[in-house]
């Protein structure tokens, strides 16, 4: 049997503790998507790190996708666009995100902002955008199944989570060559490229985040996929498929 740990938290901790006890004494092959996920599930027991891999072709930057999304939302090709992908949950810190958006808008009125996702807090956040005076600049898309298109359409991804394991969205964004400004509580294993990811504390004022986001926007005019770096860290889905095939063949 194989167990693959994908998380570093669980709302049902009692069930998790029981499951972890079972794992401790079970004869299973232990996999995890990251070291913290492995420690969370297996404790000090050794495990094999097997990442959640990405289709590099699907998420690589595409000018056509960029233009289609911008046309859909009446944005110009040159307009600065900042965004976030994630459901409206407290951990995603949307209230702080909107304050960052407002600070950016104060410095760059032409900027526009995506909030991609759905959830119980969406209506509350839409009202907060009104209170901040940026409701005409923030686009709440609702649930979408084409995240790869938005990663091409955006110029900077902002990710101010209160806590997080290793979000796959950050890996997908790096495949797209998209600059990222992320909370420093996120697992730093998420940084699989050079120069694209900037870490910041959510204890800092939103003005600090706004300045850094604008800096990222100005410093990354081109979008390229650092394919070799991403493959070297084990996130290429085709390479992982071959690894799984060889692994299961070895068990026969």
N, C-alpha and C positions, 0 to 999 in steps of 0.2 A: 504494500500500500504506500501511497505518496500523499503527503500533506504539504500544501503550498500556502504560506502565510503572506497576505497582501496588505495587512493593516498594522497600525500601532495604537489603535484605540477601538473601543466598542461600547455602545450605550448599554449593552446587557453584560455587565462585567461579571456577574455571578456565573452566567453560562460560560464566559470566557475562562474563568478560573477553573471550572470543572473540566473544560476541554483541554486546557493547558496541563492539568494534572494527568489526564488520559494520555496526552502526547508524551509526557515525561516517561511514562512506563510502557509505551507501545513500541512495537518493532516496526517502525515506518521510516521511509526515506524522507528526510526533512528538507523542504525547499522554502525559500523566502524571496520576495522581490527586492529586499534591501536588508542590510545588517540590523537596523532598528526593528524591522518587521520580524526578523528571525529571533532576535532577543525577546521581543514582546510575546511571541508564541512559544518558543522553546527554552527560554531562559539561557543557561550556560551550555546547553546541548549544541554540538556542532551542526551546521546546516549548509546546504548548497545554495548560493545566491543565484537565482535565475530571474532576470528582469522581465517585466512586462514589456514586450518588444513592440516596435513601431514599423508600419509600412512606410519606408522612407520615400517611396515614389508618391504615395498619396499625400503626405504632409509637406513635401518640398514646396518652396515658394513658386507660385504660378501667377504670372501677370494677368492672364485671362480671368482667373478666379478673383483676383484683387479688383479688377475693373467691374466684374459682374456684381459683386457685393456692394461696391461703392455706388454703382448705378441704381441698385435696388433701393438703397437708402438715401438717394439724392445727395451723395457726397462727390466732391470733385476728385480728380486723380491726384492732386497735389495737397489736398487738405490733411492736416495732421490728425491722425486718428489713434486714440488710446483705448484700451479695452481690457475686459476681464471675462473669463469663462468659468462658470461655476454656479451651482444651484444656490438659491437664496436661503442659506443656513447661517446661524450665528457665527460658526467657526470661520466662514468666509470673509467676515468683517466688512460687509457692504456699506455700512454707515460711514466707516473710516474711508473706504474707497471713494465714496461720493464727495467727501470733504477734500480728498486729493484731487478729484476731478474739478471741483470748484476752484481750488488753488491754481490748477493749470489753466483753467478758463480765464481766470483773472489776469494771467500773464500772456495768454495766447487766445484771444476771443474767437479766432477761426477754428480752434480745435473742436473735435467731436469725440464722443465717448460711447463705447458699447458696453452693455451689461447683458451677457448672453447666458440664459438659463432660466429656471423657473423655481417656484417654491413658495412656502407660506409667507415669507417676508417680502415678496416682490411688491405687493401693493403698498406696504409701509415704506419701502425704499423709493417707490415712485413719488409718494407724497413728500419724502425727505428731499428729493431732487427739486420739487417745487419750492420747498422752504429755502433751499440754498440758491434758488434763482437760476438753476441750470437745466430745468426740465425741457427747454428747447434745444439743448445740446447733448443730452444723454438719450441714447436709443436703447430701450428695453426690448430685446428681440423675442423674449420668451424661449421656449425649448426649441433647439435647432439640432438637426442631424448632420450638419455640414460644417463642423468646427474647422476642418482643414481650409475651407474657403475664407473664413474669418481670420485665420492666422496669416493668410496672405494679404488680406485687406487692411489689417491693422499695422501700425508703425511701432507701437510699444505695448507689451502686455504688462499689466500691473496686478500683483498677486499678494495682497496684504493679510494673509490668513493669520488667525490667532494661534492656531497650531495646525500641523499638517505632517503627514508622513513623507512620501515621495510622490507628489502628484504627477500623473502621466501627462497632464496638459503642459507642464513645463518642458518635458522632453519633446513633445510634439511641436511646441513653439520653437525650440532650438533647431529641430529638423527644418522648419520653415525659415530659419535665419532671422527670427524675430527677437529683438532685444527685450529683456525681461527685467522688471524691477520687483523683487520678491521679499517677503518677510524673512528675516534671518532665523526664525524658529523652524523653518522648513528644512528638512534633511538636505544637507549640502551635497549629498550624492547626486542630487538632481542636476548639478552642473556638469554637463558632459561635453561642453564646447568651450572655446576660449573667447573671452571678450563680449559675450552676449548677456550674461547674467550678472546683475548687480544686487547685492543684499542690503537690506535696510531694516532698522528696528521700528516696530509699530509704536514704540514709546516716543519716537520722534514726532514733532509737529508735522501736520500734513504738508506744510510749506517745504519742508526738507525733501519729502517724497516728490513733490511737484518739480522742484529744481532738478532732482536726479532724473526724473522721467523726461524732462525737456532736454537734459544733457544727452541721454540715451538716444532720443529722437534726432538730435543734431549730429551725433557722431556715427550713425549707422545708415547712411544713404543707400547702401546696396544690400541685397539679400542673397546670401549663398548658404547652401547646406554643407556643414562641415562633416561630410559623409564618413571619412576615415576615423575621425574622433568618436563619432556616434557608434560606428561599427565596433571600434576597439573596446568600448564600454559595454557591449553586449545588447544593444537595443535594436539591432536590425532583425526584423521578423523572419527574413529569409535565412539568415545565418542561424537564428535560434531554432527554426524548424529543422535544419540539418543537424544541429546539436541534439535535439530531442530524438530524432530518428536514430542517430548513432548511440545515444544513451539507452534507448529501449532495446535496440539490437543487442547491446552488451549484456542485458539482463536475461536474455534467452538461455 
